[in-house]
Amino acid sequence: MFVSLLLVATLYAQSSIDYSKLQLHSDSQQNASYVALSSGVLLAGSMGGAMVLYLMPESVTNWNKEDIRYLGRNWTDRISNVLVADRDDWFLNWITHPYWGSVYYMQPRKAGYGWFESALFSFATSALFWEFGIEAFAEVPSWQDLIVTPAFGAMLGEMFYQASMYIYANDRTLLNSRFLGIFALILMDPVGLLIELMRLDEHFGVDKNVFYTRLSPVRSRQGSNGVMLSLHYAF
């Protein structure tokens, strides 16, 4: 069970603050073992997702099911081709792909890594796990997916990360509702919730104790500038 403790210290100053020199977020611990575990869950989930897509109509996925007989040869041929424009439905290209890019982004981000490392992980995961990995068995990799998934996924993922930290800090409630809080966490980080519910971290010996700190600029009702320091400890 996670317990989130929020300590807020607000320092107000009458003089202006140079926000360009203010670090908005810093993480004090990087948990590589958690990233490795969540990567395994993502790989298993990607394979399961590929099976679901295979069962869907070809008009939706644009996958040729007859090619299943020549997986190895087809994969080699497709990754050797020039990148193409994805013909998938707009919902898959602009909704589901950025969403899964945000899920990839969340794994190192919540494990204590910065936005750059998390965005890089999202790109590597979407490219290696999916675009040049599982999906390449069915179609030639597309340039849109290599750009849209990690780029928009990183932006959406950072919003998800900040929102999830807020929910954890409020005892997993959102708008004073535990149901809304849990639902939002499942939507924003299904991999993390799956790991927690199945206690995979305990089975694989992953230490999930993580300490987060956040430093943010604030302004009082009287118009004074200040700094809010938030500390989150999950265990």
Rosetta blueprint (number, residue, H / E / L):
1 M L
2 F L
3 V L
4 S L
5 L L
6 L L
7 L E
8 V E
9 A E
10 T E
11 L E
12 Y E
13 A E
14 Q L
15 S L
16 S L
17 I L
18 D L
19 Y H
20 S H
21 K H
22 L L
23 Q L
24 L L
25 H E
26 S E
27 D E
28 S L
29 Q L
30 Q L
31 N L
32 A H
33 S H
34 Y H
35 V H
36 A H
37 L H
38 S H
39 S H
40 G H
41 V H
42 L H
43 L H
44 A H
45 G H
46 S H
47 M H
48 G H
49 G H
50 A H
51 M H
52 V H
53 L H
54 Y H
55 L H
56 M L
57 P L
58 E H
59 S H
60 V H
61 T H
62 N L
63 W L
64 N L
65 K H
66 E H
67 D H
68 I H
69 R H
70 Y H
71 L H
72 G H
73 R H
74 N H
75 W H
76 T H
77 D H
78 R H
79 I H
80 S L
81 N L
82 V L
83 L L
84 V E
85 A L
86 D L
87 R L
88 D L
89 D L
90 W H
91 F H
92 L H
93 N H
94 W H
95 I H
96 T H
97 H H
98 P H
99 Y H
100 W H
101 G H
102 S H
103 V H
104 Y H
105 Y H
106 M H
107 Q H
108 P H
109 R H
110 K H
111 A L
112 G L
113 Y L
114 G L
115 W H
116 F H
117 E H
118 S H
119 A H
120 L H
121 F H
122 S H
123 F H
124 A H
125 T H
126 S H
127 A H
128 L H
129 F H
130 W H
131 E H
132 F H
133 G H
134 I H
135 E H
136 A H
137 F H
138 A L
139 E L
140 V L
141 P L
142 S E
143 W H
144 Q H
145 D H
146 L H
147 I H
148 V H
149 T H
150 P H
151 A H
152 F H
153 G H
154 A H
155 M H
156 L H
157 G H
158 E H
159 M H
160 F H
161 Y H
162 Q H
163 A H
164 S H
165 M H
166 Y H
167 I H
168 Y H
169 A H
170 N L
171 D L
172 R L
173 T L
174 L E
175 L L
176 N L
177 S E
178 R H
179 F H
180 L H
181 G H
182 I H
183 F H
184 A H
185 L H
186 I H
187 L H
188 M H
189 D L
190 P H
191 V H
192 G H
193 L H
194 L H
195 I H
196 E H
197 L H
198 M L
199 R L
200 L H
201 D H
202 E H
203 H H
204 F L
205 G L
206 V L
207 D L
208 K L
209 N L
210 V E
211 F E
212 Y E
213 T E
214 R E
215 L E
216 S E
217 P E
218 V E
219 R E
220 S L
221 R L
222 Q L
223 G L
224 S L
225 N E
226 G E
227 V E
228 M E
229 L E
230 S E
231 L E
232 H E
233 Y E
234 A E
235 F L
